[in-house]
Amino acid sequence: MEEIEVKFRVDETGTLAEKLRGLGFKLTAERHYEHNFLLDDAAGTLQKSGRVLRVRQTPDSHTVTFKGPIHTPSKAKRREEIECRVESADTMLRILEQAGFQVRMEYAKYRTVFEKDSFHIALDETKAGNYMEIEGPSDQAIMQLAEKLGYSEQNSVRQTYAELIGESRAG
């Protein structure tokens, strides 16, 4: 499946949540804690090629995700995304480590999710600040929704959470 997403830095997630409700978005996941593990081989092959292997642990589910390299230079990130639920994040991590992968980075965040039509919006609270990720059917549709929420293409953030949190740790 192709993921099309744009990320924006936000000051306060509560106000944005109210705007989303006003536009008819439904809360599909209450604020919850997520623990993310990014894996790679010893040579960093995945990172060097722009790919991601992630195991995510939340109170309600555990997933393993592969993300391919970003396809376009636009503000929207377009990439292949393959994801499935697993019974245990800890067991999946052990399997991947036995297969030669190592956890290269861990980060956590609080996430609240809203959905409407073909849009999936995550409001994320991280150590690097608060962000909104809009996933939708096209770059244009995402940017039209962003503008309704008070954001423009110039406000978009291209970095991944791993990069943003890594920068905040270094700074």
Beta strands, then each sheet from edge to edge (+ up, - down):
strand 1: 2-10
strand 2: 26-40
strand 3: 52-57
strand 4: 62-67
strand 5: 77-86
strand 6: 102-116
strand 7: 119-126
strand 8: 129-135
strand 9: 156-157
sheet 1: 9+ 1- 5+ 4- 3+ 2- 6+ 7- 8+
end
